[in-house]
Amino acid sequence: MKNIFAVAGVVIKELYRRKDFYVLFIVTVLICLVMASVNVFNDAKVARYLKEICLLLVWISSLVIAVTTTARQIPAERENRTLLPLLAKPISRSELIFGKFFGCWFACGLTLLVFYVFFGMLSATKEHEWPLLDYLQAAVMHWFLLGIIVAMSLLGSLVFAAPSSNSTICFVIIGGILFVGRHLDQVATSMHEPLRTIVNTLYYIVPHMEFYDLRDLIIHNWPVLEWKYILLALLYAAAYILVFLTGACLVFRRKAVN
């Protein structure tokens, strides 16, 4: 575990030395402040609309940070010729994979904390309340969703040639799952065999990332979910994270590093 957390610490420091997070955070802050300055007859529905826009920006920014940061980890080590010296130390390939994962995931968690604290403060100025449990549930679910995305991007970085192609394919897959994946079972009902079985199987195989979208909980000030459902969703995410990381370890074990 010492080696894993040492690699994770380096990844976290690397993220905050780069400008990706700062640029996205500043852009999000500026857009949110402009949207928050709009006041139309103190209408509550307008406040909800502004919250929806701000949360959408937080989601987009966090996805970009998670995918782009993870996609360049292994290729950057190879390009900088630091991969062989790193593996020459008493650290295994699996420890390197898990270290990269935890580093990217923890870094995403820190960025989410910054984003949600800012959003909560901004929302409190408009609605004069701060539903802490709603924000906590939404942030935790969002963080575990990013865990799935980080693990998937890490596996992709070992399969695809360049970080750019890996990032593009990951964004396409994530968009497809979020917007289409939830409807695959309905689409399958209008198909004939064997295509119906294939689409139904795909519906149950892909990770359903829409489970982790609790933005409506915050936007409409709905009551918090029961924690047993949150726990089941987190276990579901942990299972997919383990699957992707196991795949990454197996691929990296067979891959030449020179």
TORPAVO-444103 format. One line per 5 residues: number of its first residue (from 1); their letters; for each residue x, y, z of N, C-alpha, C, CB. Coordinates in steps of 0.02 Angstrom, whole numbers, padded with zeros to 5 digits. Atoms other than C-alpha are relative to their C-alpha. Glycine has a CB too. Example, Ala and Ser with C-alpha at 12.3 -4.5 7.8 and 13.67 -1.06 7.14 Angstrom:
// residues 2
1	AS	00045:-00059:00000:00615:-00225:00390:00045:00060:00000:-00050:00001:00062  -00042:-00059:-00003:00684:-00053:00357:-00039:00055:00037:00020:00023:-00071 .
//
This chain:
// residues 258
1	MKNIF	00041:-00061:00000:00000:00000:00000:00043:00063:00000:-00047:00000:00061  -00044:-00058:-00002:00147:00116:00031:00018:00023:-00070:00063:-00015:00040  -00017:-00017:00069:00198:00109:-00152:-00059:00030:-00037:00026:-00061:-00037  00060:-00024:00034:00019:00135:-00211:-00014:00073:00019:-00060:-00044:00018  00015:-00068:-00021:-00006:00291:-00107:00056:00049:-00018:-00013:00002:00076 .
6	AVAGV	-00055:-00044:00024:00165:00358:-00156:-00013:00021:-00072:00068:-00037:00006  00017:-00017:00070:00116:00348:-00340:-00061:00045:-00002:-00014:-00065:-00041  00060:-00042:-00001:-00055:00423:-00299:00017:00071:00019:-00051:-00029:00049  -00019:-00067:-00021:00027:00570:-00211:00033:00039:-00057:00047:-00003:00058  -00032:-00033:00057:00132:00608:-00365:-00052:00022:-00051:00051:-00047:-00033 .
11	VIKEL	00053:-00017:00048:-00023:00605:-00476:-00039:00061:00024:-00048:-00060:-00009  00037:-00057:-00027:-00115:00726:-00361:00041:00064:-00007:-00018:-00011:00074  -00042:-00059:00007:00032:00846:-00360:00005:00022:-00073:00070:-00013:00028  -00004:-00016:00071:00043:00835:-00549:-00062:00037:-00023:00009:-00064:-00041  00061:-00033:00021:-00139:00884:-00570:-00001:00073:00019:-00061:-00036:00030 .
16	YRRKD	00003:-00069:-00023:-00121:01041:-00467:00058:00043:-00025:-00002:00002:00074  -00051:-00040:00035:00037:01092:-00560:-00022:00019:-00070:00066:-00039:-00002  00025:-00014:00066:-00058:01088:-00723:-00056:00052:00004:-00025:-00064:-00035  00048:-00055:00001:-00180:01223:-00779:-00071:-00023:-00015:00022:00051:-00050  00066:00024:00020:-00327:01110:-00826:-00054:00018:00051:00001:-00075:-00010 .
21	FYVLF	00049:-00011:-00052:-00417:01122:-00660:-00014:00075:00009:00023:-00030:00066  00008:-00071:-00013:-00387:01308:-00637:-00040:00034:-00056:00068:00034:00007  00036:-00029:00056:-00449:01352:-00811:-00074:-00018:00003:00030:-00023:-00067  00070:00022:-00003:-00607:01247:-00795:-00036:00030:00060:-00004:-00076:00002  00032:-00028:-00060:-00641:01310:-00619:-00015:00074:-00010:00044:-00010:00062 .
26	IVTVL	00011:-00072:00011:-00620:01493:-00668:-00057:00012:-00049:00064:00034:-00025  00054:-00006:00048:-00732:01471:-00820:-00067:-00015:00032:00012:-00046:-00061  00062:00018:-00035:-00864:01384:-00714:-00022:00054:00048:00009:-00066:00037  00016:-00053:-00047:-00854:01519:-00581:-00028:00061:-00035:00062:00019:00041  00022:-00060:00036:-00872:01660:-00706:-00070:-00009:-00029:00049:00017:-00057 .
31	ICLVM	00067:00012:00029:-01021:01581:-00795:-00052:-00003:00055:00000:-00065:-00041  00048:00006:-00055:-01105:01538:-00630:-00015:00068:00031:00027:-00049:00053  00011:-00066:-00029:-01080:01713:-00562:-00043:00044:-00045:00066:00035:00014  00042:-00037:00047:-01153:01789:-00719:-00072:-00023:00003:00027:-00006:-00072  00067:00028:-00004:-01302:01671:-00711:-00033:00019:00067:00001:-00076:-00009 .
36	ASVNV	00029:-00016:-00066:-01325:01706:-00525:-00019:00073:00006:00050:-00018:00055  00016:-00071:-00003:-01330:01893:-00556:-00068:00016:-00033:00054:00041:-00034  00065:-00010:00032:-01490:01870:-00658:-00055:-00005:00053:-00011:-00053:-00057  00055:-00001:-00049:-01643:01914:-00555:-00064:00020:-00036:00016:00050:00060  00063:-00012:00035:-01814:01897:-00635:-00057:-00005:00050:-00010:-00049:-00059 .
41	FNDAK	00057:-00003:-00046:-01947:01951:-00508:00006:-00050:00058:-00064:-00013:-00039  -00012:00047:-00055:-01867:01836:-00377:-00039:-00065:-00008:-00020:00033:00066  00037:00061:00015:-01950:01688:-00461:00041:-00061:00020:-00019:-00004:-00076  -00036:00060:-00023:-01902:01521:-00379:00018:-00045:-00058:-00042:-00039:00050  -00015:00043:00057:-01912:01431:-00545:00062:00023:-00037:-00059:-00002:-00048 .
46	VARYL	-00061:-00026:00031:-01778:01546:-00613:00061:-00022:00039:-00003:00076:-00005  -00055:00023:-00041:-01666:01501:-00466:00016:-00073:-00014:-00016:00010:00074  -00011:00070:00016:-01691:01317:-00506:00032:-00008:-00068:-00066:-00039:00002  -00030:00003:00066:-01648:01347:-00686:00074:00018:00003:-00036:00048:-00049  -00071:-00019:-00008:-01486:01434:-00634:00039:-00056:00033:00005:00065:00041 .
51	KEICL	-00033:00057:-00032:-01444:01288:-00519:00013:-00056:-00049:-00042:-00025:00060  -00008:00053:00050:-01471:01168:-00663:00059:00015:-00046:-00063:-00008:-00041  -00055:-00020:00044:-01351:01265:-00775:00067:-00008:00036:-00009:00073:-00024  -00062:00004:-00038:-01219:01276:-00638:00021:-00072:00012:-00007:00037:00067  -00017:00070:-00011:-01229:01091:-00597:00022:-00035:-00064:-00059:-00037:00030 .
56	LLVWI	-00021:00028:00065:-01216:01047:-00782:00073:00019:-00014:-00045:00025:-00057  -00070:-00021:00010:-01054:01149:-00791:00047:-00038:00047:00007:00076:00013  -00041:00038:-00047:-00988:01060:-00636:00010:-00071:-00026:-00033:-00002:00071  -00005:00068:00028:-01026:00891:-00716:00047:-00002:-00060:-00069:-00026:-00020  -00042:-00001:00060:-00945:00936:-00882:00073:00010:00020:-00022:00056:-00048 .
61	SSLVI	-00069:-00013:-00021:-00790:01007:-00797:00031:-00061:00034:00002:00061:00047  -00027:00058:-00036:-00769:00856:-00683:00013:-00058:-00047:-00048:-00022:00056  -00011:00053:00048:-00788:00734:-00828:00062:00014:-00042:-00061:-00008:-00046  -00059:-00017:00040:-00658:00827:-00931:00063:-00011:00040:-00004:00074:-00023  -00059:00008:-00043:-00536:00830:-00785:00015:-00074:00011:-00010:00035:00068 .
66	AVTTT	-00011:00071:-00014:-00562:00645:-00746:00028:-00037:-00061:-00066:-00033:00021  -00021:00037:00060:-00542:00582:-00925:00068:00022:-00023:-00051:00008:-00057  -00063:-00024:00027:-00400:00694:-00983:00059:-00013:00047:-00005:00075:-00016  -00054:00013:-00048:-00299:00675:-00823:00020:-00073:00000:-00022:00021:00071  -00015:00072:-00002:-00313:00485:-00823:00030:-00024:-00066:-00063:-00039:00016 .
71	ARQIP	-00022:00025:00066:-00287:00462:-01010:00073:00012:-00013:-00041:00033:-00055  -00069:-00014:00016:-00114:00538:-01008:00050:-00029:00051:00010:00075:-00003  -00045:00024:-00052:-00043:00449:-00854:00053:-00048:-00026:-00040:-00033:00055  -00048:00050:00023:00037:00293:-00929:00037:00024:-00063:-00037:-00066:-00014  -00037:-00025:00059:00076:00370:-01102:00052:00053:00018:-00049:00029:-00050 .
76	AEREN	-00049:-00051:-00019:00163:00517:-01016:00061:-00031:00032:-00032:00051:00049  -00058:00035:-00030:00271:00399:-00912:00043:-00032:-00055:-00025:-00054:00050  -00037:00032:00054:00318:00307:-01071:00037:00051:-00042:-00047:-00042:-00045  -00031:-00052:00042:00353:00466:-01170:00059:00033:00035:-00052:00053:-00019  -00054:-00032:-00039:00459:00542:-01031:00055:-00049:00020:-00029:00033:00061 .
81	RTLLP	-00048:00053:-00016:00554:00376:-01015:00010:-00009:00076:00067:00016:-00032  -00002:00010:-00073:00512:00366:-00829:-00034:-00065:00020:-00032:00058:00036  00037:00060:-00017:00410:00206:-00841:00047:-00057:00020:-00043:-00022:-00060  -00047:00053:-00017:00558:00086:-00842:00035:00011:00067:00052:-00007:-00055  -00030:-00012:-00066:00650:00170:-00696:-00051:-00009:00057:00030:00070:00003 .
86	LLAKP	00051:00008:-00052:00485:00171:-00600:-00013:-00073:00015:-00065:00034:-00022  00011:00071:-00010:00457:-00014:-00627:00063:-00036:00024:-00025:-00032:-00064  -00062:00030:-00024:00640:-00049:-00589:00005:00004:00076:00060:00034:-00032  00002:-00003:-00072:00606:00005:-00411:-00044:-00057:00027:-00027:00070:00024  00042:00055:-00027:00519:-00117:-00292:-00075:00018:-00003:00020:-00015:00073 .
91	ISRSE	00070:-00015:00011:00348:-00079:-00367:-00024:-00043:-00059:-00012:00076:-00013  00026:00044:00053:00244:-00199:-00470:-00044:00040:-00048:-00040:-00059:00031  00043:-00033:00049:00141:-00158:-00623:-00070:00011:00028:-00003:-00041:-00064  00066:-00008:-00030:-00019:-00187:-00526:-00001:00058:00050:-00022:-00065:00035  -00004:-00056:-00047:00037:-00066:-00390:00002:00066:-00037:00062:-00007:00044 .
96	LIFGK	-00001:-00061:00040:00073:00063:-00524:-00070:00017:-00025:00049:-00007:-00060  00068:-00011:00025:-00102:00041:-00599:-00045:00026:00057:-00028:-00064:-00030  00043:-00021:-00056:-00187:00055:-00429:00021:00068:00027:00002:-00052:00056  -00024:-00065:-00022:-00077:00202:-00381:-00025:00056:-00045:00075:00001:00003  00025:-00049:00048:-00123:00294:-00540:-00076:00011:00009:00015:-00022:-00073 .
101	FFGCW	00072:-00006:-00008:-00307:00255:-00512:-00017:00041:00062:-00032:-00070:00006  00017:-00036:-00061:-00313:00314:-00331:00022:00073:-00004:00033:-00035:00060  -00022:-00069:00008:-00212:00469:-00375:-00050:00041:-00039:00068:00002:-00033  00049:-00036:00042:-00331:00520:-00514:-00067:00006:00036:-00009:-00035:-00067  00066:-00001:-00033:-00485:00473:-00412:00000:00049:00059:-00018:-00071:00025 .
106	FACGL	-00003:-00047:-00056:-00430:00568:-00256:00005:00072:-00025:00060:-00017:00045  -00004:-00067:00029:-00383:00717:-00364:-00068:00024:-00024:00050:00002:-00058  00068:-00017:00021:-00557:00713:-00440:-00044:00016:00060:-00031:-00057:-00041  00038:-00014:-00060:-00629:00706:-00265:00014:00069:00028:00015:-00053:00053  -00017:-00067:-00024:-00535:00863:-00215:-00030:00054:-00044:00076:00008:00004 .
111	TLLVF	00031:-00049:00045:-00594:00955:-00370:-00075:00004:00010:00016:-00017:-00073  00072:00000:-00014:-00773:00900:-00335:-00016:00038:00063:-00026:-00072:00005  00011:-00035:-00063:-00758:00965:-00158:00001:00076:-00011:00053:-00019:00052  -00004:-00071:00015:-00705:01135:-00224:-00062:00023:-00039:00064:00016:-00041  00058:-00018:00041:-00843:01138:-00355:-00064:00002:00041:-00008:-00049:-00058 .
116	YVFFG	00063:00003:-00037:-00982:01086:-00236:-00003:00051:00056:-00010:-00070:00029  00000:-00052:-00051:-00929:01205:-00098:-00016:00067:-00032:00069:00004:00036  00016:-00062:00035:-00930:01348:-00222:-00073:00002:-00021:00045:00008:-00062  00070:00002:00021:-01098:01293:-00293:-00047:00009:00059:-00014:-00065:-00036  00042:-00007:-00059:-01171:01276:-00118:-00003:00071:00025:00024:-00046:00055 .
121	MLSAT	-00001:-00070:-00022:-01116:01451:-00069:-00039:00044:-00047:00072:00025:00006  00036:-00040:00049:-01183:01522:-00231:-00076:-00012:00004:00024:-00016:-00071  00070:00016:-00006:-01348:01430:-00212:-00031:00029:00063:-00010:-00076:-00001  00025:-00027:-00063:-01365:01488:-00032:-00016:00075:-00005:00050:-00011:00056  00014:-00072:00009:-01358:01670:-00088:-00066:00012:-00036:00056:00033:-00038 .
126	KEHEW	00063:-00008:00038:-01509:01640:-00201:-00060:-00027:00039:00005:-00036:-00067  00056:00032:-00034:-01616:01524:-00093:00004:00005:00076:-00005:-00072:-00020  -00009:-00011:-00072:-01547:01566:00081:-00008:-00064:00040:-00050:00051:00024  -00002:00063:-00036:-01531:01382:00128:00054:-00044:-00031:-00069:-00036:-00002  -00054:00045:00023:-01400:01246:00113:-00018:-00071:00022:00070:00022:00028 .
131	PLLDY	00017:00069:-00018:-01470:01068:00112:00062:-00045:-00002:-00055:-00029:-00048  -00066:00033:-00002:-01308:00986:00168:-00004:-00073:-00019:00030:00006:00070  00004:00071:00016:-01367:00805:00156:-00012:-00012:-00075:-00056:-00033:00040  00010:00006:00073:-01428:00831:-00023:00066:00008:-00037:-00050:00054:-00024  -00066:-00011:00032:-01258:00900:-00073:00047:-00058:00014:00031:00066:00025 .
136	LQAAV	-00044:00054:-00017:-01169:00761:00020:-00015:-00062:-00042:-00006:-00017:00075  00019:00058:00040:-01267:00623:-00068:00019:00010:-00073:-00075:-00014:00007  -00016:-00013:00070:-01247:00705:-00238:00075:-00002:-00013:-00028:00068:-00021  -00073:-00001:00010:-01060:00733:-00215:00030:-00070:00006:00032:00046:00052  -00027:00068:-00008:-01026:00555:-00153:-00017:-00042:-00061:-00029:-00033:00064 .
141	MHWFL	00020:00038:00059:-01125:00478:-00297:00040:00023:-00061:-00075:00007:-00013  -00038:-00028:00056:-01038:00594:-00420:00073:-00024:00003:-00002:00077:00002  -00069:00021:-00008:-00868:00546:-00349:00009:-00073:-00020:00023:00010:00072  -00005:00071:00019:-00901:00359:-00369:-00011:-00009:-00075:-00050:-00042:00040  00007:00001:00072:-00961:00390:-00546:00067:00016:-00033:-00054:00049:-00024 .
146	LGIIV	-00066:-00017:00027:-00794:00474:-00580:00050:-00057:00011:00026:00065:00032  -00043:00058:-00010:-00711:00320:-00506:-00007:-00051:-00056:-00017:-00034:00066  00011:00045:00058:-00791:00213:-00642:00033:00029:-00062:-00075:-00010:-00012  -00027:-00032:00060:-00738:00339:-00774:00077:-00001:00001:-00025:00072:-00006  -00073:00001:-00006:-00559:00349:-00708:00027:-00070:-00015:00022:00022:00070 .
151	AMSLL	-00022:00069:00013:-00542:00159:-00707:-00007:-00018:-00073:-00040:-00049:00044  00011:00014:00070:-00614:00147:-00882:00052:00036:-00043:-00071:00020:-00021  -00050:-00039:00037:-00498:00285:-00947:00070:-00029:00008:-00001:00073:00021  -00066:00031:-00013:-00348:00200:-00866:00009:-00063:-00042:00008:-00016:00075  -00003:00059:00044:-00389:00038:-00956:00008:00021:-00072:-00064:-00043:00009 .
156	GSLVF	-00006:-00024:00069:-00411:00135:-01118:00069:00026:-00017:-00050:00054:-00012  -00067:-00026:00013:-00240:00216:-01098:00050:-00056:-00015:00024:00040:00059  -00044:00057:00015:-00163:00041:-01109:-00021:-00035:-00065:-00001:-00049:00057  00025:00033:00061:-00268:-00011:-01259:00010:00044:-00061:-00073:-00016:00008  -00004:-00046:00057:-00268:00143:-01371:00068:00034:-00003:-00056:00052:00004 .
161	AAPSS	-00069:-00022:00013:-00113:00220:-01446:00015:00068:00033:00012:00005:-00074  -00015:-00069:-00022:-00129:00404:-01397:-00052:00023:00051:00001:00048:-00060  00048:-00027:-00048:-00211:00500:-01253:-00060:00034:-00033:00034:00049:00046  00055:-00034:00035:-00313:00600:-01379:-00053:-00049:-00024:00027:00040:-00059  00048:00049:00024:-00392:00446:-01456:-00036:-00033:00058:00034:-00053:-00043 .
166	NSTIC	00031:00030:-00059:-00422:00369:-01285:-00053:00047:00030:00053:-00016:00053  00047:-00048:-00028:-00505:00529:-01221:-00062:00006:-00043:00033:00069:00007  00057:-00006:00046:-00615:00544:-01376:-00046:-00060:00007:00024:00007:-00072  00041:00061:-00005:-00673:00363:-01365:-00035:-00004:00068:00044:-00063:-00011  00031:00001:-00066:-00705:00378:-01178:-00059:00049:00003:00052:00018:00054 .
171	FVIIG	00055:-00049:00000:-00811:00535:-01203:-00060:-00026:-00040:00024:00067:-00029  00055:00028:00041:-00911:00447:-01340:-00036:-00055:00040:00028:-00029:-00067  00031:00054:-00039:-00940:00295:-01228:-00040:00028:00058:00054:-00048:00027  00035:-00030:-00056:-00987:00402:-01078:-00065:00034:-00023:00045:00051:00036  00060:-00032:00026:-01108:00506:-01182:-00052:-00051:-00022:00018:00045:-00059 .
176	GILFV	00047:00052:00022:-01184:00349:-01258:-00035:-00034:00058:00036:-00052:-00041  00030:00032:-00059:-01211:00269:-01087:-00049:00046:00035:00056:-00022:00049  00043:-00047:-00036:-01284:00426:-01009:-00065:00016:-00038:00038:00064:00013  00059:-00022:00038:-01403:00468:-01151:-00038:-00057:-00034:00022:00050:-00052  00031:00055:00037:-01438:00301:-01236:-00005:-00063:00042:00039:-00014:-00063 .
181	GRHLD	-00003:00064:-00037:-01390:00162:-01114:-00061:-00016:00040:00059:00001:00045  00059:00012:-00042:-01541:00185:-01002:-00061:-00022:-00040:-00017:00063:00038  00058:00016:00042:-01659:00157:-01150:00010:-00063:-00041:-00015:00057:-00046  -00014:00059:00041:-01579:00000:-01223:-00051:-00055:00008:00069:-00027:00016  00049:00053:-00011:-01705:-00117:-01143:-00065:00015:-00037:-00014:-00008:00074 .
186	QVATS	00059:-00019:00037:-01847:-00018:-01222:00010:-00008:-00075:-00020:00071:00017  -00016:00007:00071:-01760:-00016:-01391:-00002:-00074:-00019:00069:00030:-00016  -00004:00071:00015:-01736:-00205:-01381:-00069:-00031:-00011:00035:-00037:00056  00067:00029:00007:-01924:-00237:-01369:-00026:00003:-00071:-00049:00035:00047  00023:-00007:00069:-01949:-00180:-01549:00045:-00036:-00050:-00004:00074:-00019 .
191	MHEPL	-00047:00035:00043:-01809:-00289:-01618:-00017:-00074:-00004:00072:00010:00025  00008:00072:00009:-01805:-00467:-01681:00062:-00036:00024:-00015:-00016:-00075  -00057:00041:-00022:-01694:-00608:-01622:00048:-00010:-00059:-00024:-00068:00028  -00034:-00001:-00066:-01546:-00623:-01604:00020:00069:00023:00063:-00043:-00004  -00020:-00068:-00017:-01525:-00434:-01603:-00030:00022:00066:-00020:00049:-00055 .
196	RTIVN	00032:-00018:-00063:-01648:-00417:-01459:00040:-00025:00059:-00072:-00027:00002  -00040:00028:-00055:-01545:-00532:-01349:00066:00036:00008:00013:-00075:-00012  -00064:-00036:-00003:-01384:-00441:-01395:-00009:00067:00034:00028:00009:-00071  00011:-00066:-00028:-01456:-00270:-01352:-00019:-00005:00074:-00055:00038:-00039  00018:00010:-00070:-01534:-00335:-01190:00061:-00018:00042:-00053:-00055:00007 .
201	TLYYI	-00062:00018:-00036:-01368:-00413:-01140:00044:00062:00009:00038:-00054:-00039  -00039:-00062:-00005:-01280:-00248:-01178:-00029:00046:00053:00002:00036:-00068  00033:-00042:-00050:-01408:-00159:-01069:00022:-00019:00071:-00076:-00005:-00006  -00018:00023:-00068:-01361:-00266:-00918:00076:-00001:00012:-00027:-00069:00011  -00073:00002:-00008:-01173:-00265:-00953:00029:00069:00013:00032:-00030:-00062 .
206	VPHME	-00030:-00067:-00005:-01138:-00078:-00971:-00014:00029:00070:-00027:00047:-00055  00014:-00034:-00064:-01119:00023:-00810:-00051:00056:-00010:00065:00029:00030  00052:-00051:00008:-01275:00129:-00789:00019:00062:00040:-00069:-00028:00023  -00026:-00060:-00032:-01198:00297:-00751:-00056:00048:00020:00048:00035:-00046  00055:-00045:-00018:-01369:00382:-00743:-00023:-00011:00072:-00058:-00011:-00048 .
211	FYDLR	00017:00012:-00070:-01392:00301:-00571:00030:00053:00046:00023:-00070:00021  -00039:-00044:-00043:-01268:00427:-00503:-00014:00074:-00011:00074:-00013:-00010  00019:-00069:00015:-01350:00584:-00571:-00055:00022:00047:-00022:00007:-00074  00048:-00024:-00050:-01434:00665:-00420:-00010:00075:-00005:00023:-00020:00070  00007:-00073:00007:-01441:00840:-00491:-00072:00023:00015:00020:00021:-00071 .
216	DLIIH	00069:-00020:-00013:-01631:00843:-00484:-00015:00004:00074:-00048:-00050:-00033  00008:-00001:-00072:-01619:00809:-00298:00015:00070:00028:00045:-00052:00034  -00020:-00067:-00022:-01532:00977:-00276:-00041:00054:-00033:00075:00010:-00014  00035:-00052:00038:-01620:01075:-00412:-00070:00011:00027:-00003:-00019:-00074  00070:-00005:-00021:-01796:01037:-00350:-00009:-00005:00076:-00041:-00053:-00034 .
221	NWPVL	00003:00003:-00073:-01752:01027:-00164:-00041:-00059:00025:-00029:00064:00028  00035:00061:-00021:-01817:00849:-00150:00032:-00028:00063:00002:-00053:-00057  -00029:00031:-00061:-01794:00749:00011:00055:-00049:-00019:-00054:-00037:00041  -00057:00044:00013:-01637:00645:00026:-00023:-00072:-00011:00050:00003:00059  00015:00070:00012:-01634:00466:-00034:00017:-00042:00062:00038:-00026:-00061 .
226	EWKYI	-00018:00046:-00054:-01629:00320:00086:00072:-00024:-00010:-00049:-00060:00004  -00071:00015:00005:-01448:00278:00125:00013:-00071:-00024:00033:00011:00067  -00010:00068:00024:-01474:00094:00085:00006:-00002:-00076:-00057:-00046:00024  -00005:-00003:00073:-01501:00139:-00098:00066:00032:-00021:-00059:00041:-00029  -00066:-00030:00015:-01346:00249:-00096:00054:-00052:00008:00013:00061:00048 .
231	LLALL	-00050:00052:-00012:-01246:00104:-00023:00001:-00052:-00056:-00012:-00034:00067  00004:00048:00056:-01308:-00016:-00158:00031:00029:-00063:-00073:-00019:-00013  -00029:-00032:00059:-01260:00109:-00293:00076:00004:00005:-00029:00070:-00009  -00073:-00005:-00009:-01086:00130:-00218:00032:-00069:-00009:00017:00028:00070  -00026:00068:00011:-01061:-00060:-00214:-00001:-00018:-00074:-00042:-00051:00040 .
236	YAAAY	00006:00010:00072:-01119:-00066:-00395:00059:00034:-00036:-00067:00027:-00028  -00056:-00036:00029:-00988:00065:-00439:00066:-00034:00016:00001:00073:00024  -00062:00034:-00020:-00852:-00025:-00340:00012:-00063:-00040:-00003:-00017:00075  -00007:00061:00040:-00887:-00184:-00437:00027:00016:-00069:-00068:-00037:-00006  -00024:-00019:00067:-00862:-00098:-00605:00071:00028:00003:-00047:00051:-00032 .
241	ILVFL	-00068:-00025:-00007:-00708:-00008:-00542:00050:-00058:00005:00006:00045:00063  -00043:00059:-00007:-00633:-00175:-00491:00007:-00037:-00066:-00028:-00047:00054  -00003:00033:00065:-00677:-00250:-00661:00048:00036:-00047:-00070:-00005:-00032  -00043:-00039:00045:-00593:-00109:-00758:00073:-00002:00023:-00025:00073:-00003  -00068:00002:-00025:-00440:-00108:-00645:00032:-00069:-00010:00003:00019:00073 .
246	TGACL	-00026:00068:00013:-00421:-00297:-00659:00018:-00007:-00073:-00052:-00053:00020  -00016:00001:00072:-00429:-00280:-00848:00062:00040:-00016:-00059:00027:-00040  -00060:-00041:00012:-00299:-00141:-00843:00063:-00036:00024:-00007:00067:00036  -00058:00038:-00025:-00182:-00248:-00737:00019:-00057:-00047:-00015:-00028:00071  -00013:00056:00046:-00200:-00396:-00855:00030:00024:-00065:-00064:-00039:-00013 .
251	VFRRK	-00027:-00027:00063:-00169:-00289:-01010:00071:00026:00011:-00045:00056:-00027  -00066:-00029:-00013:-00021:-00199:-00930:00052:-00054:00013:-00004:00048:00060  -00046:00055:-00014:00056:-00364:-00875:00028:-00029:-00066:-00035:-00054:00041  -00021:00029:00064:00064:-00421:-01057:00031:00052:-00047:-00059:-00033:-00034  -00021:-00053:00045:00116:-00253:-01129:00073:00016:00009:-00043:00063:00011 .
256	AVN	-00071:-00021:-00004:00295:-00207:-01172:00004:00072:00022:00035:-00010:-00068  -00005:-00069:-00028:00353:-00051:-01080:00056:00040:-00033:00012:-00004:00075  -00055:-00037:00032:00503:-00005:-01188:-00023:00029:-00066:00061:-00045:-00010 .
//
